[in-house]
């Protein structure tokens, strides 16, 4: 299937130049957002991740961003899937594919510590297949805190020459706290994996409040913010409504584009441009 070239956003966002001014290493960066469907098992999710990596690289991407807990999925069977016996071989397989493709990835997976501690983490694996940073979620919800322990740091790692970090899901709402760890000039790309949508109990806004948080984070850190939103929910399928629409914001806070709603696929773009190619999956 041929890709669809798309440019989404307000009329004001589409006016003006096609690119945001940036450093040379940023302007040469081609990134894929893998807004792919969640599955119940680690094996199914890893197979989908590998397919996305292959497609991303075949279309010239140097980095590929995945969702929160992409390796296991984030659902009611997380306790079954979040074990070292399942996760460690999966990560090794992804590392090997990164090396083979010379592709860097940002991917969500459980990590494990002392005394059976589990963390909701985002791994930055570089183009040589090395895990360069592990960012563990600090802003846990009450249900998450019953299973995961809170992280304590927000490291930065270099992928394909870019300084990268991550802010996981609803952590993006605490811009002040995130900006303390990611001061302007420290990170060039911040990945935001998660399952964010309009709060059904609050008045609707356009854009949704979480998109405004993404814009605030980009502005506060002077970094590109690349969100990967799950397009579907497994525990409560009705929450798939308004899933997807992964968002990219520029360092000046401008929304560059949003991917299709409730759709599984890859959006591939050149960092700083307002257009992307969409490959349904």
Secondary structure, DSSP 8 states (H G I E B T S, - for coil): ---EEE--S-HHHHSS-SB----HHHHT-EEEEEE----SSHHHHHHHHHHHHHHHHHTT-SEEE--TTTTT-SSTTHHHH-SHHHHHHHHHHHHHHHHHHT-EEEEEEEEE-GGG-EEEEEEEE-TTS-EEEEEE--S--HHHHTT-B-------EEETTEEEEE--GGGGG-HHHHHHHS-TTT-SEEEEEE-----TTS---SS-HHHHHHHHHHHHHTSEEEEEE-S--SSSGGGGTT-B--EEE-TTS-EEEE--BT--EEEEEETTBS-EEEEE-
